């Protein structure tokens, strides 16, 4: 990949949830969501280093709607317990901090109409989305994901099949059925939530099994190589981002060109990565003018 700065120092942690926002703020979010804009702009935020709240500081000029439609908490992990030989959901201290403080780090975004997803990433332990040994094991991990979404009042799950190192700790190699079983089970448990795919790794090549095509199950998917533009015809244009832009590693002119191409080619998603606390309104304006015909306004 062109950017490999997504590395983790991981420690065990336990998280606690908070209540959903009051009726007034929920009504405000519903009003904002009623005026849905297209394409959908996505921002991954490295919570090891940056605040989720940055996603809520940008609006379209003379419009008021957020620039960021989906903010992704990057990232929780799929870990492996060698004693039980099972995969389990793991939160490092920074992710735990976000989840323990959803009232101040997530709800303010949701109240503005921004959806907040939890990204799940490999952790060098051999446990991945593509090597569950059977359907029951996949369903068990799907339940852990669903429980996290429900407990913390999140809007869905994002799958990122990187840094797994399949085979470590005696784990199996990718198989044809594992990822389909996992996503199917999660969809059944979260019928009205977002499930997205960071289109990389062995899991991304295992989308069809038993007559099921996960390209029809995911709400969104995006190509993973920042600074590049590449389509995947397996997905409907309305749910895919061929553009991948890093705020810290992709030039402003390239971001603007990718936005122009996104609209011209009829795609429904625009992916951005590594949003920081810096005022990025000028950079964003370069692509929002192409996506929406409007500049970006920053409100600290």
SEZAVEX-635787 format. One line per field, with one value per residue (C-alpha): x, y, z negated. Coordinates in steps of 0.1 Angstrom, whole numbers. Each point is the difference from the previous one (the first is absolute). Example, Ala and Ser with C-alpha at 12.3 -4.5 7.8 and 13.67 -1.06 7.14 Angstrom:
2
u = (123 | 14)
v = (-45 | 34)
w = (-78 | 7)
This chain:
300
u = (0 | 10 | -5 | 8 | -4 | -29 | 19 | -12 | 14 | -27 | -10 | -30 | -28 | -37 | -25 | -32 | -29 | -20 | -36 | -12 | -5 | -32 | -31 | 8 | 34 | -12 | -26 | 28 | 19 | -31 | -5 | 36 | -2 | -31 | 21 | 23 | 28 | 18 | 26 | 5 | 33 | 18 | 28 | 21 | 14 | 31 | -12 | 34 | 11 | -31 | -35 | -32 | -15 | 20 | -25 | -27 | 18 | -5 | -32 | -9 | -1 | -34 | -14 | 8 | 1 | 32 | 27 | 6 | -30 | 17 | 28 | 19 | 16 | 34 | 4 | -11 | 15 | -7 | 23 | 6 | -3 | 24 | -15 | -35 | 11 | -26 | 0 | -10 | -7 | 27 | 2 | 33 | 1 | -8 | -30 | -11 | 1 | -22 | -25 | 0 | -7 | -25 | -21 | 27 | 19 | -27 | -34 | 9 | 8 | -32 | -20 | 13 | -12 | 35 | 0 | 28 | 14 | 25 | 27 | 13 | 36 | 24 | 26 | 28 | -15 | -13 | -37 | -17 | -34 | 9 | 11 | -27 | 0 | -38 | -33 | -5 | 34 | -8 | -34 | 16 | 23 | -30 | -18 | 29 | 0 | -38 | 2 | 26 | -21 | -31 | 19 | 16 | -28 | 22 | -13 | 18 | 32 | 28 | 21 | 38 | 18 | 35 | 29 | -16 | 30 | -22 | 15 | 16 | -8 | -10 | -30 | -13 | 5 | -28 | -29 | -29 | -29 | 13 | -6 | -34 | -11 | 13 | -17 | -32 | -3 | 9 | -27 | -26 | 9 | 3 | -26 | -2 | 37 | 28 | 24 | 30 | 31 | 35 | 6 | 33 | 14 | -10 | -36 | -5 | 5 | -24 | -33 | -20 | -10 | -31 | -19 | 6 | 19 | 12 | 2 | -38 | 2 | 24 | -14 | 33 | 35 | 31 | 34 | 29 | 30 | 3 | 9 | -15 | -33 | -11 | -35 | -12 | -28 | -12 | -17 | -28 | 13 | -24 | 17 | 37 | 28 | 27 | 17 | 22 | 14 | 22 | -1 | 37 | 14 | -21 | 4 | -29 | -1 | -1 | -29 | -19 | 6 | -12 | -31 | -7 | 5 | -23 | -29 | 8 | 1 | -32 | 14 | -18 | 28 | 32 | 25 | 24 | 25 | 19 | -20 | 19 | -7 | 15 | -23 | -4 | -27 | 22 | 8 | -35 | -13 | 20 | -20 | -34 | -2 | 3 | -23 | -27 | 8 | 6 | 30 | 7 | -4 | 20 | -15 | 24)
v = (0 | 36 | 8 | -24 | 22 | -19 | -20 | -8 | -4 | -21 | -7 | -17 | 22 | -1 | 26 | 14 | 17 | 31 | 9 | 14 | 37 | 18 | 4 | 35 | -8 | -32 | 21 | 23 | -29 | -13 | 34 | 0 | -35 | 8 | 22 | -28 | 11 | -21 | -12 | -13 | 13 | -24 | 9 | -25 | 14 | -14 | 2 | -10 | 35 | 21 | 9 | -12 | 34 | 14 | -16 | 23 | 33 | 3 | 10 | 10 | 38 | 16 | -35 | -11 | -37 | -19 | -7 | -34 | -23 | -31 | 2 | -32 | -8 | -15 | -26 | -29 | -34 | -36 | -19 | -37 | -19 | -29 | -17 | -2 | 2 | 27 | 35 | 29 | 37 | 22 | 37 | 17 | 28 | 28 | -18 | -8 | 37 | 8 | -27 | 8 | 36 | -3 | 28 | 25 | -16 | -17 | 14 | 36 | -14 | -20 | 30 | 17 | -29 | -16 | -38 | -15 | -34 | -23 | -13 | -35 | -8 | -30 | 0 | -24 | -29 | -21 | 7 | 15 | 3 | -26 | -30 | -8 | -38 | -3 | 19 | -1 | 17 | 27 | 6 | 3 | 28 | 17 | 0 | 17 | 27 | 4 | 3 | 28 | 19 | -3 | 7 | 32 | 12 | -1 | 1 | -31 | -20 | 4 | -30 | 5 | -33 | 12 | -10 | -34 | -22 | -30 | -32 | 15 | -18 | -30 | 17 | -11 | 16 | 19 | -21 | 6 | 1 | 18 | 36 | -6 | -18 | 29 | 28 | -19 | -6 | 37 | 12 | -22 | 15 | 36 | 2 | 38 | 9 | 7 | -27 | 11 | -15 | 15 | -19 | -17 | -34 | -36 | 7 | 24 | -28 | -23 | 18 | -29 | -33 | -22 | 23 | 31 | 30 | 24 | 28 | 1 | -1 | 28 | 35 | 15 | -10 | 19 | -7 | 3 | 15 | 37 | 23 | -22 | -4 | -35 | -15 | -35 | -11 | -26 | 28 | 23 | 35 | 15 | -18 | 1 | 26 | -4 | 30 | -3 | 32 | 5 | 35 | -3 | -18 | 9 | 33 | 25 | 0 | -38 | 0 | 26 | -21 | -32 | 18 | 13 | -36 | -14 | 22 | -4 | -38 | -2 | -14 | 5 | 0 | 21 | -15 | 21 | -11 | 14 | 31 | 19 | 29 | 25 | 24 | -19 | 22 | 12 | -36 | -11 | 29 | -13 | -32 | 12 | 25 | -29 | -23 | 25 | 33 | 16 | 10 | -13 | 20 | -9 | 7 | -7)
w = (0 | 5 | -37 | -28 | -30 | -14 | -26 | -35 | -35 | -16 | -36 | -15 | -10 | -10 | 11 | -12 | 18 | -4 | 8 | 33 | 4 | -11 | 22 | 11 | 13 | 16 | 19 | 11 | 14 | 18 | 16 | 12 | 13 | 19 | 23 | 12 | 23 | 26 | 3 | -35 | -15 | -24 | -24 | -19 | -32 | -17 | -36 | -13 | 9 | 9 | -12 | 15 | -5 | 29 | 23 | -12 | 5 | 38 | 18 | 35 | 5 | 2 | -7 | -36 | 7 | -12 | 26 | -17 | 3 | -16 | -26 | -6 | -34 | 11 | -14 | -22 | 6 | 6 | -24 | -7 | -33 | 3 | -31 | 14 | 37 | 6 | 15 | -22 | 3 | -15 | -9 | -6 | -26 | 26 | 15 | -36 | -8 | 29 | -8 | -37 | 9 | 28 | -16 | 8 | 29 | 21 | -9 | 11 | 35 | 1 | -11 | 32 | 21 | 4 | -2 | -22 | 9 | -18 | 22 | -8 | 9 | -2 | -27 | 12 | -20 | 28 | -7 | 30 | 17 | 26 | -22 | -24 | -2 | 2 | 2 | -38 | -6 | 25 | -16 | -34 | 12 | 18 | -34 | -17 | 27 | -2 | -38 | 3 | 25 | -23 | -32 | 12 | 22 | 32 | 36 | 13 | 7 | 25 | 10 | 7 | 7 | -6 | -23 | -8 | 9 | 7 | -14 | -31 | -33 | 20 | 16 | 34 | 34 | 17 | 11 | 23 | -25 | -31 | 11 | 15 | -32 | -21 | 20 | 4 | -37 | -8 | 25 | -17 | -34 | 13 | 28 | -1 | -7 | 25 | 9 | 22 | 16 | 2 | 32 | -7 | -13 | 5 | -13 | 29 | 24 | -18 | 6 | 16 | -16 | 0 | 24 | -22 | 15 | -27 | 25 | -4 | -38 | -7 | -2 | 11 | 12 | 9 | 16 | -24 | 17 | -10 | 28 | 26 | 19 | 9 | 4 | -9 | 24 | -25 | -19 | 11 | 7 | -25 | -29 | 11 | -3 | 27 | -15 | -31 | -14 | -31 | -15 | -10 | 31 | 31 | 17 | 0 | 38 | 1 | -25 | 22 | 31 | -16 | -12 | 35 | 14 | -27 | 11 | 38 | -3 | -21 | -33 | -32 | -26 | -6 | -24 | -21 | -27 | -30 | -8 | -27 | -23 | 24 | 19 | 33 | 15 | 30 | 9 | -4 | 20 | 29 | 1 | -13 | 28 | 25 | -20 | -10 | 16 | -34 | -21 | -34 | -32 | -31 | -35 | -29)
